Amino acid sequence: MKHATSIRLTVAAAIVAIASAAQAGSKLEKVHMVAEGIDLKPAILRANANGYTTYENSSHTYLLRLYAKAKGSNAVFLATAGSTHGTLVGPEDRVFQHSSGRTDGWGVYKKSIALPIKLNKTRWFTSPGAACESNMKAQMKKGMRKDAVLKKEWKVTAKAKIRFEATADSKVHNRNGRHGGSSETGSSLVAYSVPVICRAAK
């Protein structure tokens, strides 16, 4: 059995916060997200003689703890999360959604979630393909031939974009479900480290 060659160990540093503050305003005090753990199942890329091609597995699960605190007499009525390039988690990228319904809402929202996202639907700071290609270029710069790099298995790290959003409004508006332009949304963005295996070409 061949042992994978590792260019760096990053499991311990599973997640790095990029932004973790609510938008300025009067309804939200804090919006925050941290890792509770990491799905150790790596993203696996196939390779051929020309380079890295497709994924062997289809999804990755992100284990997260969500936190949002409303200001004053306001309360959080909607929490969403997903992987997106945008500043908001749109319907097409939304994987998790939790609504308080027509209640006062949550003064403090706290929840741990497992967020499964298909690899081809994940938005990346550094994609698995880019991580494998970058490693290949680095090894070639050290003097290895391209075919020699592709004949080995490598462990690298990708960085996924995961965003959590919380929306707050007055308890009266939360109860009657009429928000209009009165609600306020804050978000937290993290770069989540995903282990990647760059398979050896057959």
C-alpha positions in Angstrom: 0.0 0.0 0.0 1.5 3.3 -1.0 1.6 6.1 1.6 0.4 9.6 0.5 3.1 12.2 0.4 2.0 15.2 2.5 3.2 18.7 1.7 1.5 20.1 4.8 -0.6 19.1 7.8 -3.6 21.3 8.3 -6.3 19.2 10.0 -5.6 20.9 13.3 -6.2 24.3 11.7 -9.5 23.3 10.3 -11.2 26.7 10.0 -10.0 30.3 9.8 -12.4 33.2 10.5 -12.5 35.8 7.7 -15.2 38.0 9.0 -17.4 37.7 12.1 -19.4 40.8 12.7 -22.9 41.9 12.1 -23.5 44.8 9.7 -23.6 48.1 11.4 -27.1 48.9 12.7 -29.5 48.9 15.6 -31.0 45.4 15.5 -28.0 43.0 15.6 -25.2 42.9 18.1 -23.2 39.9 16.9 -23.2 37.2 14.2 -20.6 34.5 14.6 -19.7 31.0 13.4 -17.1 28.6 14.5 -16.1 25.0 13.7 -17.2 22.2 16.1 -15.2 19.7 14.1 -14.3 18.7 10.6 -15.4 15.9 8.3 -12.1 14.1 7.8 -13.3 12.5 4.6 -11.2 14.3 2.0 -12.0 15.7 -1.4 -10.4 13.2 -3.8 -9.3 14.2 -7.3 -8.6 11.8 -10.1 -5.6 12.3 -12.3 -4.5 11.2 -15.8 -1.2 11.7 -17.6 -2.2 15.3 -18.4 -3.3 16.5 -15.0 -6.1 16.4 -12.4 -9.6 15.8 -13.7 -12.7 15.0 -11.7 -13.8 14.3 -8.1 -14.1 10.7 -6.9 -16.5 11.6 -4.1 -19.4 14.1 -4.4 -19.7 16.0 -1.2 -18.2 17.3 2.1 -19.8 18.0 5.4 -19.0 21.1 7.4 -19.7 20.9 11.2 -20.5 24.4 12.5 -21.7 26.2 15.6 -23.9 29.3 14.8 -24.4 32.2 17.1 -26.4 35.5 16.6 -27.5 38.0 19.2 -30.1 40.7 18.6 -29.9 44.2 20.1 -32.4 45.8 22.5 -36.0 44.6 22.1 -35.3 43.0 18.6 -35.0 39.3 17.9 -33.6 37.0 15.2 -36.3 35.5 13.1 -34.3 33.9 10.3 -30.9 32.0 10.1 -29.4 30.7 6.9 -26.1 29.2 5.8 -24.4 28.0 2.6 -21.4 28.3 0.3 -21.5 31.5 -1.8 -19.3 34.0 -3.6 -21.8 36.7 -2.7 -22.2 38.9 0.3 -25.6 37.3 0.9 -26.6 33.6 0.9 -29.0 33.5 -2.1 -31.7 30.9 -2.5 -29.5 28.9 -5.0 -26.7 28.6 -2.4 -28.8 28.1 0.7 -28.2 24.7 2.3 -29.6 25.5 5.8 -32.5 27.7 6.8 -34.2 28.1 10.2 -37.2 30.4 10.7 -38.8 31.3 14.0 -42.2 31.5 12.3 -44.7 34.0 13.7 -43.3 34.2 17.1 -41.2 36.8 19.0 -38.1 35.2 17.5 -34.8 34.5 19.3 -33.0 37.1 21.4 -30.0 34.9 21.1 -29.8 32.3 18.4 -27.5 29.3 19.0 -27.4 26.1 17.0 -24.9 23.4 15.9 -25.4 22.1 12.4 -23.9 19.6 9.9 -23.8 21.3 6.5 -23.4 18.9 3.6 -22.5 20.6 0.4 -21.7 19.0 -3.0 -18.2 19.6 -4.1 -19.3 21.0 -7.4 -21.7 23.4 -5.6 -19.0 24.6 -3.2 -17.6 28.1 -3.7 -13.9 28.3 -2.9 -11.1 30.6 -1.9 -8.8 27.8 -3.1 -10.5 24.9 -4.9 -9.3 21.2 -4.6 -8.2 21.4 -8.3 -6.3 24.6 -7.8 -4.6 23.1 -4.7 -3.5 20.0 -6.6 -2.3 22.1 -9.6 -0.4 24.4 -7.3 1.3 21.5 -5.6 2.3 20.1 -9.0 3.8 23.3 -10.1 5.7 23.6 -6.8 7.1 20.1 -7.2 8.1 20.7 -10.8 9.9 23.9 -9.6 11.9 21.7 -7.3 13.0 19.6 -10.3 10.4 16.8 -10.6 9.0 16.0 -14.0 5.3 16.4 -14.5 4.7 12.7 -15.1 6.6 11.9 -11.9 4.4 14.3 -9.9 1.3 12.8 -11.4 2.4 9.2 -10.6 2.4 10.1 -6.9 -0.4 10.6 -4.4 -0.3 14.0 -2.6 -2.2 15.5 0.4 -3.0 19.2 0.1 -5.7 21.6 1.5 -8.5 23.5 -0.2 -10.4 26.5 1.4 -14.1 26.6 1.1 -16.3 29.7 1.5 -19.0 29.1 4.2 -21.3 32.0 5.1 -23.9 32.2 8.0 -26.5 34.9 8.0 -28.9 36.0 10.7 -31.8 38.5 10.2 -33.5 40.4 13.0 -36.5 42.7 13.4 -38.8 43.9 16.2 -40.7 41.2 18.0 -44.0 42.8 16.8 -42.9 42.4 13.2 -41.7 38.9 13.9 -45.1 37.9 15.3 -47.1 39.3 12.4 -44.6 38.3 9.7 -44.5 41.8 8.2 -40.9 42.9 7.8 -40.7 45.1 4.7 -37.6 47.2 4.9 -37.5 47.1 8.7 -35.3 44.0 9.2 -31.5 43.9 9.4 -29.2 41.1 8.2 -25.6 40.4 9.5 -23.3 37.6 8.4 -20.1 35.7 9.3 -17.8 34.3 6.6 -15.2 31.6 7.2 -12.5 29.9 5.1 -13.0 26.2 6.0 -10.0 24.0 5.4 -10.9 20.8 3.4 -8.3 18.0 3.2 -7.7 17.0 -0.4 -6.1 13.9 -1.9 -4.5 14.3 -5.4 -4.7 10.7 -6.7 -1.8 9.2 -8.6 -2.5 8.8 -12.3 -3.0 5.2 -13.4 
